[in-house]
Amino acid sequence: MDSDLGFFCLLVKRGSLVATAQELNLTPPAVSRRLSALEDRLGVRLLNRTTRRINLTNEGEVYFAHAQRILSDIDDMERLVSSSRAAPKGLLRVNAPLGFGRSYIGPAISAFSHDFPEVEVQLHLTDRPVSLPDESIDVSVRFGEMPDSRLIAKRIALNRRLLVASPSYLRAAGEPIYPHDLTQHQCIVLRQNEAAYGNWRLSRSGRTETIKVHGKLSTNDGEVALNWALEGQGILMRAEWDIAKYLRSGRLAQVLADYQTPTADIYAVYPERLNLSAKVACFVEHLRNYLGQHADGPSPTGSPW
């Protein structure tokens, strides 16, 4: 059927049977017979033709308009499918959170650029997630669940939120035993995005408690909050990727380890239209491998510190 669509569109664009015959290396009578066969199959007349020129009928205009759109869609589909096997190249626009982007995504992109030199990467670091697909971003790195079903989300790393404090703070203030004990402690509060700040949710055995915590110090910057915790200012809830190396070194200790907090798995998110893009597929796989092998990442076994 698509051969008939292509034939008819060529005929209209060339404007005559003779020009179309020359293009297809056929005789004008052969082109005329093929057009007649198409009209007979459809049961309508598509063209009014004379020796020198042709004109579209009303039915012909409808057929031509739809034929052009269908052929364009077929071209787009074939280009998209073939690009999934092509070498990655072109512009790739990436968004990531400020702290995680500086520490991990920036270095990951440097390694990616070395492996795929034909891809030009633009990295945008922001303090809140960008809106996809409304903004000009191809891949966004995000934490936690993805609420937008229009997007494809590929998990690139496991991640947990943990409660931590410095050993010096715990020696001075004591260690909380139950979630409610947090109300008696100095808690370092992060004010990020639009979420209600200072509400910490902890779960165990199917039961979840929401604790409204307080403290002398709060900030919208995760790195500042982490430094305060390292300096013994209080208890902090932070993603495992940000604190794993300090837990290993003993500069931080986990608090209320028997309780779970909301997960913060790391995802690469992109619009569905880019699902077969070679550069996106290669970049997402690169991120998964890079984070999986990173020495500062969480323990792969999830074992206690």
C-alpha positions in Angstrom: 0.0 0.0 0.0 2.8 2.4 0.8 4.1 2.0 -2.8 0.8 3.3 -4.1 1.0 6.2 -1.6 4.5 7.1 -2.8 3.6 6.7 -6.4 0.6 9.1 -6.1 2.6 11.7 -4.1 5.3 11.6 -6.7 2.7 12.0 -9.5 1.2 15.1 -7.8 4.5 16.7 -7.1 5.8 16.2 -10.6 2.6 17.5 -12.0 2.3 15.4 -15.1 2.3 11.8 -16.3 5.3 12.4 -18.5 7.5 13.8 -15.7 6.5 11.0 -13.4 7.3 8.4 -16.1 10.7 9.9 -16.6 11.3 9.8 -12.8 10.2 6.1 -12.5 11.9 5.0 -15.8 8.5 4.0 -17.2 6.4 4.9 -20.2 3.6 7.5 -19.8 1.0 4.8 -20.7 2.4 2.6 -17.9 2.0 5.4 -15.4 -1.5 6.1 -16.6 -2.5 2.4 -16.2 -1.1 2.3 -12.7 -3.1 5.5 -11.7 -6.2 3.9 -13.2 -5.7 0.7 -11.2 -5.3 2.8 -8.0 -8.5 4.7 -8.8 -10.4 1.5 -9.6 -9.3 0.0 -6.3 -10.5 3.0 -4.3 -13.6 3.5 -6.4 -13.1 7.2 -6.9 -11.3 9.5 -9.3 -8.2 11.1 -7.8 -7.0 13.2 -10.7 -8.4 15.1 -13.7 -5.7 14.8 -16.3 -4.9 16.1 -19.7 -1.9 15.5 -21.9 0.1 18.3 -20.3 -1.2 18.6 -16.7 -3.1 17.0 -13.9 -5.4 18.5 -11.3 -6.5 17.0 -8.0 -10.2 16.1 -7.4 -11.7 16.7 -4.0 -11.1 13.0 -3.2 -7.6 13.3 -4.6 -6.8 16.2 -2.2 -7.8 14.2 0.8 -5.9 11.1 -0.4 -2.7 13.3 -1.1 -2.8 15.0 2.3 -3.1 11.7 4.2 -0.6 10.0 2.0 2.0 12.6 2.8 1.4 12.3 6.5 1.5 8.5 6.5 4.7 8.5 4.4 6.3 11.0 6.8 5.3 8.9 9.8 6.9 5.8 8.1 10.1 7.8 7.5 10.2 8.9 11.1 9.6 5.4 12.4 12.4 3.9 10.2 14.8 6.7 11.2 14.1 6.1 14.8 14.5 2.4 14.7 17.7 2.6 12.7 19.1 5.2 15.0 18.9 2.8 17.9 21.6 0.8 16.2 23.6 3.7 15.0 26.7 5.1 16.7 25.6 7.7 19.4 26.1 11.3 18.2 24.5 14.7 18.4 23.5 16.9 21.3 22.5 15.3 24.7 21.0 17.6 27.3 21.2 16.3 30.9 19.7 17.6 34.1 20.7 16.5 37.6 20.4 17.7 41.3 23.1 20.1 42.4 25.1 18.0 44.9 24.7 14.6 43.2 25.4 16.2 39.8 28.6 17.7 41.0 29.9 14.6 42.8 28.8 11.9 40.3 27.0 12.9 37.2 29.7 15.4 36.1 32.5 12.8 36.4 30.3 10.2 34.7 29.8 12.6 31.8 33.5 13.1 31.5 34.0 9.4 31.1 31.1 9.1 28.7 32.5 11.9 26.5 35.8 10.0 26.3 34.0 6.8 25.1 31.5 8.6 22.8 33.3 11.6 21.3 30.6 12.3 18.8 28.1 13.2 21.5 28.0 16.8 22.7 26.7 16.9 26.3 25.2 19.9 28.1 24.8 19.4 31.9 22.2 21.5 33.8 22.4 21.3 37.6 19.3 22.5 39.4 18.1 22.6 43.0 14.7 21.1 42.0 13.6 18.7 39.2 12.9 20.2 35.8 9.5 19.5 34.2 9.7 16.9 31.4 8.8 16.9 28.6 8.1 20.6 28.7 11.7 21.8 29.1 14.5 21.2 26.7 16.1 18.3 28.5 16.7 14.8 27.1 17.6 12.9 30.3 16.9 14.0 33.9 18.5 12.2 36.9 16.0 12.0 39.8 15.6 10.4 43.2 12.5 8.5 44.4 9.3 7.5 42.6 8.3 9.0 39.2 4.7 10.3 39.2 4.5 11.2 35.5 3.4 8.2 33.4 4.3 10.1 30.2 8.0 9.5 31.0 10.2 6.5 30.9 12.2 6.0 34.1 15.2 3.6 34.2 16.6 2.8 37.6 20.4 3.4 37.5 21.3 2.8 41.2 19.7 1.7 44.4 19.6 4.3 47.2 18.2 4.6 50.7 17.6 7.6 53.0 19.3 7.0 56.3 19.3 8.8 59.6 22.9 9.6 60.7 24.8 11.7 63.2 28.4 12.1 64.3 29.7 9.9 67.1 30.5 13.1 69.1 26.9 14.3 68.9 25.6 10.9 70.0 28.0 10.7 72.9 26.8 14.1 74.1 23.0 13.8 73.4 22.5 10.1 73.6 21.1 7.8 70.9 17.4 7.7 70.0 15.8 4.3 70.6 12.3 5.0 69.1 11.2 7.4 66.3 9.4 9.7 68.8 12.8 10.2 70.6 13.8 12.4 67.6 11.6 15.2 69.0 14.0 15.5 71.9 17.1 15.9 69.6 18.6 18.5 67.4 17.7 17.5 63.9 19.2 19.2 60.8 16.3 20.0 58.5 16.6 20.2 54.8 14.2 22.6 53.0 14.1 21.2 49.4 11.5 21.4 46.6 7.9 21.8 47.6 7.7 19.0 50.1 6.8 19.7 53.7 10.1 20.0 55.5 10.8 18.5 58.9 8.4 15.6 58.5 10.4 12.4 58.7 8.6 9.1 58.0 9.9 5.9 59.6 8.5 2.4 59.1 8.9 -1.0 60.8 6.8 -4.2 60.6 4.3 -2.5 58.4 3.7 0.4 60.7 4.7 4.0 59.6 5.2 6.9 61.9 5.6 10.5 60.8 7.7 12.6 63.2 7.8 16.4 63.0 11.4 17.1 63.9 13.0 20.4 64.9 16.5 21.8 65.3 18.5 25.0 65.4 19.8 24.6 61.9 18.0 24.2 58.6 19.1 24.8 55.0 18.1 24.2 51.4 21.6 22.9 50.5 22.4 19.2 51.1 26.1 19.7 51.3 25.8 22.3 54.0 23.5 20.1 56.0 26.0 17.2 55.6 28.9 19.3 56.9 26.8 20.3 59.9 26.2 16.7 60.7 29.9 15.9 60.4 30.6 18.8 62.8 28.3 17.3 65.4 25.4 19.7 65.1 22.6 17.0 65.1 20.8 14.2 63.4 20.4 14.3 59.6 18.3 12.3 57.1 20.3 12.0 53.9 20.6 9.8 50.9 23.0 6.9 51.2 25.0 8.0 48.2 25.9 11.2 50.0 27.0 9.6 53.3 28.2 6.1 52.4 31.9 7.0 52.6 31.5 8.8 56.0 29.7 5.7 57.4 32.6 3.6 56.2 35.2 5.8 57.8 33.2 6.2 61.0 32.8 9.9 60.8 29.0 9.3 60.8 27.0 6.6 62.5 23.6 5.3 61.5 20.7 6.2 63.9 17.5 4.1 64.3 18.9 1.5 61.9 16.0 -0.9 62.5 13.6 1.5 60.9 13.1 2.2 57.2 12.7 5.6 55.6 11.3 6.3 52.1 13.5 5.0 49.3 15.4 7.4 47.2 16.4 5.1 44.3 18.1 7.0 41.5 16.5 7.1 38.0 17.3 8.3 34.6 14.1 9.8 33.2 13.4 10.8 29.6 10.4 11.3 27.3 8.9 8.3 25.6 9.8 9.7 22.2 13.5 9.1 23.0 13.1 5.5 23.9 15.0 4.3 20.8 17.6 7.1 20.8 21.1 5.6 20.6 22.7 8.4 22.5 20.1 8.2 25.3 20.3 4.4 25.6 24.1 4.5 25.7 24.2 7.3 28.3 21.7 5.6 30.6 23.6 2.3 30.4 26.9 4.2 31.0 25.4 5.9 34.2 24.2 2.5 35.5 27.7 1.0 35.0 29.5 4.0 36.3 27.5 4.3 39.5 27.6 0.5 40.0 31.4 0.5 40.1 31.9 3.8 42.0 33.9 3.4 45.2 31.9 6.0 47.1 28.6 4.3 46.5 26.6 2.4 49.0 27.4 -1.2 50.0 26.2 -3.4 47.2 25.0 -6.0 49.7 23.1 -3.5 51.8 24.9 -4.9 54.8 25.1 -2.9 58.1 27.9 -0.5 58.6 
